[in-house]
Amino acid sequence: MSEDALWPRAASWLQSNSSNPDISVFGVPAHKTSISKTGAHKTPAAIRKAMLRYSTYNATRRLDIASLKVKDLGDVKSPDSLEGEQRTSSMASLAAAKSALTVALGGDNSITFAVARGVFGSDLSNAGLITLDAHHDLRDGISNGSPVRRLIEAGLNPKRIVQIGIADFSNSPAYAQRAQELGIRVIARSELRRRSVEDIWAEAISIAGAGSGSVHVDFDVDVCDRAVVPGCPAAAPGGISADELRQFAYLAGWSNLVKSIDITEVDATADAPDGRTVRLAALLLLEAAAGLASR
């Protein structure tokens, strides 16, 4: 790519590695416990590369995220084992202690458990969780389908969990009933057809952040319509739009209660030739940063 001194790239911003960051980023290349085969371990590097495609300027809000100090902590080594999850939690804890917003680049959705546990510490009783996901992730066992259940078992109050974008024909009756019995607020994809993103976010953050507790937001990119995220193995036709997901990412970064986010379930090896799924994942990081810059 040609270089232009008047068009600084987001990749250069991410590589600036401030010692006192506003936002910390790290990769969690987990993939081995995924229910379906995935190359999601290749995605953190692909997202960083995709940042070359973008600038640091948000034209809508007339702000430059280059004003934010950022540090990329690199990738967690071998994150799929129990020891690897502990390494992920340790890195998340380190990042959260140093910055206003922590961003974990997955990897499959199993990382949500270790990242949130690291950010919140051993006491999850005052924490909240918002998921942008087609699925409940309440499955038994340890996989990319179980992080929400595991967080609840670790002490997260299920009544402070909001799940946005839950899709029709993408969950079983048993797990839907489990979510209902636990008291999780489920906002189905269909609600976004009649309610604004801002309205849904306001409800979600009021529930997850009740009592002024910190909130983690899980961006499982398979919540989107499969046409825009061919690199998400579990995405279905009719999911939310890329624009809607980008709006949610901005609002997450803008919300003072949000301490951390993760971006998951993108398989960079299965993406379309134009890299649209990975590019969207990179834009979620940039939108969250723009939100943080607007706080």
Backbone torsions as a table, in degrees:
resi	resn	phi	psi	omega
1	MET	NA	142.3	177.3
2	SER	-72.5	154.6	-179.3
3	GLU	-109.3	144.9	180.0
4	ASP	-139.1	118.0	-177.7
5	ALA	-61.3	-22.4	-179.9
6	LEU	-94.2	6.8	179.9
7	TRP	-134.4	68.9	-177.6
8	PRO	-64.5	140.5	-175.9
9	ARG	-89.9	148.2	177.0
10	ALA	-62.1	-28.7	178.5
11	ALA	-62.8	-38.1	178.5
12	SER	-67.2	-39.1	175.9
13	TRP	-60.1	-45.7	-178.3
14	LEU	-63.8	-29.3	-178.2
15	GLN	-86.9	2.6	-174.6
16	SER	-70.5	-25.1	170.3
17	ASN	50.4	65.4	176.3
18	SER	-69.7	146.8	177.0
19	SER	-81.5	-13.3	-179.6
20	ASN	-132.1	69.3	-167.4
21	PRO	-77.6	149.5	167.4
22	ASP	-80.8	-32.7	-177.9
23	ILE	-135.0	131.2	178.2
24	SER	-112.8	139.5	-177.4
25	VAL	-128.0	140.2	172.1
26	PHE	-151.4	156.7	-179.2
27	GLY	-100.1	145.3	176.4
28	VAL	-130.2	87.9	-173.0
29	PRO	-79.1	58.0	-179.3
30	ALA	-82.9	142.9	178.2
31	HIS	-161.4	-13.9	-168.7
32	LYS	-74.4	-24.1	179.9
33	THR	-99.1	10.4	-178.8
34	SER	-64.1	139.3	179.9
35	ILE	-63.3	-40.6	174.7
36	SER	-110.4	149.3	-177.9
37	LYS	-58.4	135.6	-177.7
38	THR	-147.3	151.3	171.7
39	GLY	-105.4	34.3	-175.6
40	ALA	-63.9	-18.3	178.2
41	HIS	-67.3	-15.6	178.5
42	LYS	-87.5	-6.1	-169.0
43	THR	-77.3	-40.3	179.2
44	PRO	-54.2	-43.7	178.2
45	ALA	-65.5	-37.5	-180.0
46	ALA	-67.0	-37.3	177.7
47	ILE	-64.3	-44.5	178.5
48	ARG	-59.5	-40.7	179.2
49	LYS	-66.5	-38.2	-179.8
50	ALA	-65.0	-22.1	178.7
51	MET	-63.2	-17.8	174.9
52	LEU	-64.0	-22.2	-176.4
53	ARG	-78.4	-14.0	-169.5
54	TYR	-123.0	155.9	173.7
55	SER	-94.9	-176.4	178.8
56	THR	-100.5	8.0	-172.3
57	TYR	-103.0	125.7	174.9
58	ASN	-97.0	105.4	-173.9
59	ALA	-68.4	-36.4	-177.8
60	THR	-59.3	-43.3	-175.6
61	ARG	-103.3	2.1	178.3
62	ARG	51.3	51.0	177.0
63	LEU	-135.4	152.7	-178.8
64	ASP	-113.8	116.1	-178.2
65	ILE	-70.5	-6.4	174.3
66	ALA	-62.3	-15.1	176.0
67	SER	-70.4	-18.3	177.9
68	LEU	-85.2	139.0	173.2
69	LYS	-85.1	134.7	-174.6
70	VAL	-132.9	150.2	174.4
71	LYS	-137.0	127.9	173.8
72	ASP	-97.3	114.8	-176.1
73	LEU	-85.3	2.1	-178.3
74	GLY	84.2	-162.7	-175.8
75	ASP	-108.6	147.7	171.9
76	VAL	-71.2	134.2	179.5
77	LYS	-80.1	130.1	174.6
78	SER	43.8	68.6	-172.0
79	PRO	-81.8	-3.4	-170.8
80	ASP	-80.3	-22.3	179.8
81	SER	-82.0	170.9	175.6
82	LEU	-61.7	-37.1	176.0
83	GLU	-66.5	-37.8	177.4
84	GLY	-65.2	-36.7	175.4
85	GLU	-63.5	-36.6	177.3
86	GLN	-66.4	-37.9	176.2
87	ARG	-63.7	-39.4	177.7
88	THR	-62.8	-46.2	179.6
89	SER	-61.9	-39.3	179.9
90	SER	-64.7	-42.2	179.4
91	MET	-67.8	-39.5	177.7
92	ALA	-62.6	-40.8	178.7
93	SER	-63.4	-44.2	178.5
94	LEU	-61.6	-45.0	-178.3
95	ALA	-64.9	-43.9	-177.2
96	ALA	-66.6	-30.7	180.0
97	ALA	-71.6	-21.3	-173.9
98	LYS	-105.0	-12.1	-171.4
99	SER	-141.7	161.6	179.0
100	ALA	-75.1	-29.7	-179.0
101	LEU	-138.4	131.3	177.3
102	THR	-110.7	133.1	-179.6
103	VAL	-124.3	120.5	177.0
104	ALA	-103.4	128.2	179.6
105	LEU	-99.8	111.4	177.3
106	GLY	-84.4	170.4	18.2
107	GLY	70.1	160.4	178.1
108	ASP	-80.0	177.8	-170.4
109	ASN	-73.4	-6.8	176.4
110	SER	-60.6	-23.8	-174.9
111	ILE	-67.0	-20.6	-177.4
112	THR	-57.0	-38.0	-179.6
113	PHE	-62.1	-54.6	-175.0
114	ALA	-68.7	-37.0	179.6
115	VAL	-65.9	-50.9	-179.3
116	ALA	-62.8	-40.0	178.7
117	ARG	-62.2	-38.5	179.0
118	GLY	-69.2	-39.8	-179.4
119	VAL	-67.8	-42.4	-174.4
120	PHE	-89.6	-17.5	-177.6
121	GLY	81.2	-167.5	-174.4
122	SER	-71.6	-21.6	-179.0
123	ASP	-101.5	103.0	-178.9
124	LEU	-95.3	5.2	-171.7
125	SER	-66.1	-23.8	-179.4
126	ASN	-110.4	23.2	-178.5
127	ALA	-105.6	158.8	175.6
128	GLY	-131.7	159.0	-177.6
129	LEU	-137.1	131.7	170.5
130	ILE	-119.4	127.6	176.0
131	THR	-114.3	135.6	167.3
132	LEU	-103.1	101.1	-165.7
133	ASP	-160.0	144.2	173.8
134	ALA	-77.0	-14.0	-171.1
135	HIS	-124.5	156.2	-179.4
136	HIS	-76.3	-28.0	-178.3
137	ASP	56.6	42.7	178.8
138	LEU	-112.1	17.2	-177.7
139	ARG	-63.8	156.2	173.2
140	ASP	-73.6	161.4	178.6
141	GLY	85.0	-165.3	179.5
142	ILE	-122.9	112.5	-179.1
143	SER	-164.0	-175.9	174.6
144	ASN	-72.9	-4.3	176.5
145	GLY	-101.6	9.9	-173.9
146	SER	-126.3	2.6	-171.6
147	PRO	-62.9	-34.5	-178.8
148	VAL	-67.9	-44.2	177.3
149	ARG	-60.7	-41.5	-179.1
150	ARG	-65.8	-38.0	177.9
151	LEU	-66.4	-39.1	176.7
152	ILE	-62.5	-44.0	179.2
153	GLU	-65.5	-24.6	178.0
154	ALA	-84.5	-3.8	174.9
155	GLY	123.8	-3.6	178.5
156	LEU	-69.7	131.3	179.6
157	ASN	-72.5	115.7	-177.3
158	PRO	-63.5	-20.1	178.3
159	LYS	-77.1	-3.0	173.4
160	ARG	-112.3	27.5	175.6
161	ILE	-114.5	131.2	175.5
162	VAL	-123.8	130.4	179.8
163	GLN	-117.0	116.0	-175.8
164	ILE	-106.7	131.0	174.0
165	GLY	96.1	9.9	180.0
166	ILE	-54.8	128.1	-169.1
167	ALA	-99.5	150.6	173.7
168	ASP	-70.0	142.6	176.8
169	PHE	63.4	22.1	178.3
170	SER	-120.4	4.7	-179.9
171	ASN	-142.1	156.7	179.2
172	SER	-90.3	158.2	175.4
173	PRO	-58.5	-35.4	-177.4
174	ALA	-64.8	-43.5	-178.6
175	TYR	-76.3	-30.8	173.6
176	ALA	-63.9	-41.3	177.8
177	GLN	-66.0	-38.0	177.8
178	ARG	-60.1	-44.4	178.5
179	ALA	-60.9	-41.9	-179.9
180	GLN	-65.4	-44.6	-178.3
181	GLU	-66.2	-31.6	179.0
182	LEU	-75.5	-17.5	-179.0
183	GLY	87.9	19.1	177.0
184	ILE	-71.0	135.8	175.6
185	ARG	-81.8	114.2	-178.9
186	VAL	-104.8	121.8	176.7
187	ILE	-111.6	101.7	-174.9
188	ALA	-67.3	158.0	178.7
189	ARG	-53.1	-36.0	-176.3
190	SER	-61.2	-26.9	-179.7
191	GLU	-66.6	-26.0	179.6
192	LEU	-73.1	-8.7	176.8
193	ARG	-79.4	-18.0	-177.2
194	ARG	-126.1	-5.5	179.0
195	ARG	-125.1	149.3	-180.0
196	SER	-76.6	158.8	174.7
197	VAL	-58.3	-42.9	-178.1
198	GLU	-62.8	-40.2	179.8
199	ASP	-65.7	-44.7	179.3
200	ILE	-65.5	-41.1	179.2
201	TRP	-63.6	-41.5	-179.6
202	ALA	-59.2	-42.0	177.5
203	GLU	-65.6	-45.6	-176.2
204	ALA	-61.7	-46.1	-176.5
205	ILE	-71.0	-28.2	177.8
206	SER	-69.5	-32.5	178.7
207	ILE	-80.0	-52.0	-176.7
208	ALA	-67.6	-31.2	-177.8
209	GLY	-100.1	17.7	-178.5
210	ALA	-56.1	133.1	-178.8
211	GLY	78.6	16.3	177.7
212	SER	64.6	27.4	176.0
213	GLY	-78.4	159.9	178.7
214	SER	-75.1	153.7	-175.0
215	VAL	-127.4	139.3	170.3
216	HIS	-107.9	139.6	179.5
217	VAL	-118.7	125.2	179.2
218	ASP	-101.6	115.3	175.0
219	PHE	-99.4	91.1	172.7
220	ASP	-86.0	109.0	-169.0
221	VAL	-67.5	-13.5	177.0
222	ASP	-72.3	1.4	171.2
223	VAL	-67.4	-18.4	-176.7
224	CYS	-83.2	162.5	173.2
225	ASP	-58.5	134.6	-176.2
226	ARG	-58.2	-27.6	-179.9
227	ALA	-61.8	-30.7	-178.1
228	VAL	-97.7	-11.9	179.9
229	VAL	-133.0	64.2	179.1
230	PRO	-63.4	-16.4	177.6
231	GLY	-85.0	8.6	176.4
232	CYS	-108.4	106.9	-173.3
233	PRO	-57.2	-32.7	-174.4
234	ALA	-99.7	5.8	179.3
235	ALA	-69.5	145.3	-179.6
236	ALA	-119.3	154.3	172.6
237	PRO	-59.1	137.7	178.1
238	GLY	96.9	6.3	175.8
239	GLY	-70.8	-177.2	-177.9
240	ILE	-70.3	163.8	-177.1
241	SER	-81.5	161.5	175.4
242	ALA	-61.9	-37.5	180.0
243	ASP	-64.7	-41.8	178.1
244	GLU	-62.1	-43.1	-179.8
245	LEU	-64.7	-37.8	177.3
246	ARG	-64.2	-38.7	176.7
247	GLN	-62.1	-42.7	178.3
248	PHE	-63.0	-37.8	179.7
249	ALA	-64.5	-41.8	176.9
250	TYR	-61.1	-46.3	-178.3
251	LEU	-64.4	-34.8	176.6
252	ALA	-64.2	-44.8	178.1
253	GLY	-65.4	-32.3	-177.6
254	TRP	-75.9	-25.4	-173.6
255	SER	-79.2	123.0	-177.7
256	ASN	-60.6	-28.5	-177.5
257	LEU	-76.1	-17.6	-178.3
258	VAL	-81.5	116.4	-179.0
259	LYS	-95.9	-27.3	-174.3
260	SER	-156.1	154.9	173.3
261	ILE	-138.2	158.6	168.5
262	ASP	-129.3	154.6	179.5
263	ILE	-124.8	114.1	-166.8
264	THR	-135.9	173.3	172.0
265	GLU	69.8	21.1	173.4
266	VAL	-98.2	125.1	175.6
267	ASP	-101.2	100.5	-176.6
268	ALA	-62.5	-25.2	-178.3
269	THR	-78.6	-13.1	-179.0
270	ALA	-110.1	9.1	-175.5
271	ASP	-71.1	162.7	173.7
272	ALA	-66.5	158.7	-179.9
273	PRO	-55.5	-28.1	179.7
274	ASP	-83.7	-0.7	175.6
275	GLY	67.7	28.8	-171.2
276	ARG	-64.5	-32.7	-178.0
277	THR	-71.8	-46.4	178.6
278	VAL	-65.0	-38.2	178.4
279	ARG	-63.0	-38.5	176.2
280	LEU	-64.3	-41.7	178.1
281	ALA	-59.3	-41.9	177.7
282	ALA	-63.2	-39.2	179.2
283	LEU	-67.0	-30.4	176.3
284	LEU	-63.2	-41.1	175.7
285	LEU	-61.5	-43.9	-178.6
286	LEU	-68.4	-38.8	178.2
287	GLU	-64.5	-42.9	178.2
288	ALA	-61.6	-40.5	177.9
289	ALA	-64.0	-39.5	177.6
290	ALA	-63.3	-40.5	176.2
291	GLY	-61.1	-43.9	178.5
292	LEU	-61.0	-41.6	-179.7
293	ALA	-66.1	-19.3	-179.2
294	SER	-93.0	-5.5	-177.6
295	ARG	-61.0	NA	NA
